[in-house]
């Protein structure tokens, strides 16, 4: 990645370098429309968390999120597209222009594509923040250092929770899943969890957790206790729209266009309950095509 350049004269701002943002960048590059793409973390975005993406065309055996992210990064470099490592905030449409702050520096663009993905929900039990601060609790599995821990507990019951647990099991670690209700994941993930011997504890609600001599002690409402070296939480996500200054004033339409006219949405931020790489790619290309209409 590169840092923010002093003199930016580009026409389009892309926020987020996941599959949606990268697809938008590649399409704008193909059309010769100048742009800047900003990513606060790493290229690949939330796709980096995926254990196995099975429904993305051209990969008969599926592909891990990390490998797909590596390929996306290589494709960007092949086309000499540089990603700014920074944080975009206070984006708004004023007098027909897009005004944004990139790592604190105010800049102006002609259009913006928001592909910021989603942000995690906390589980909300006492002790969660303390354990997170101790770097023994994670919300993104791509951030977890598997080599530092042996016993994991994943909290959640959907596709993401099971996908995370399978990644842990494939790394040769012990992992259990605590579910508030019954599993809500697709059958493929359920069978894979069984194959790896992942223990499921349905009808389990975490009451509190605390650190004790380096271990995490988890108490549940049923009275049962669990011990772990690391917790991974996957209890849902919400659209990440923190970069927008006046979100309440913007109406977002199903195709990603908005009432702000020159602001477009693409990927998981547009439909946070779907979270599919293929849809994100299509969204990114569509957003770029819509933006291109302003520069004919």
Secondary structure, 3 states (H helix, E strand, C coil): CECCCCCCCCCEEEECCEHHHHHHHHHHHHHCCCEEEEECCCCEHHHHHCCCECCCCCCCCCECHHHHHHHHHHHHHHCCCCEEECCEEEEEEECCEEEEEECCEEEEECEEEECCCEEECCCCCECHHHHHHCCCEECCHHHCCHHHCCEEEEECCCHHHHHHHHHHHHCCCEEEEECCCCCCCCHHHHHHHHHCCCEEECCCCEEEEEEECCEEEEEECCCCEEEECEEEECCCEEECCCCECCHHHCCECCCCCECCCCEEECHHHCCCCCCCHHHHHHHHHHHHHHHHHHHC
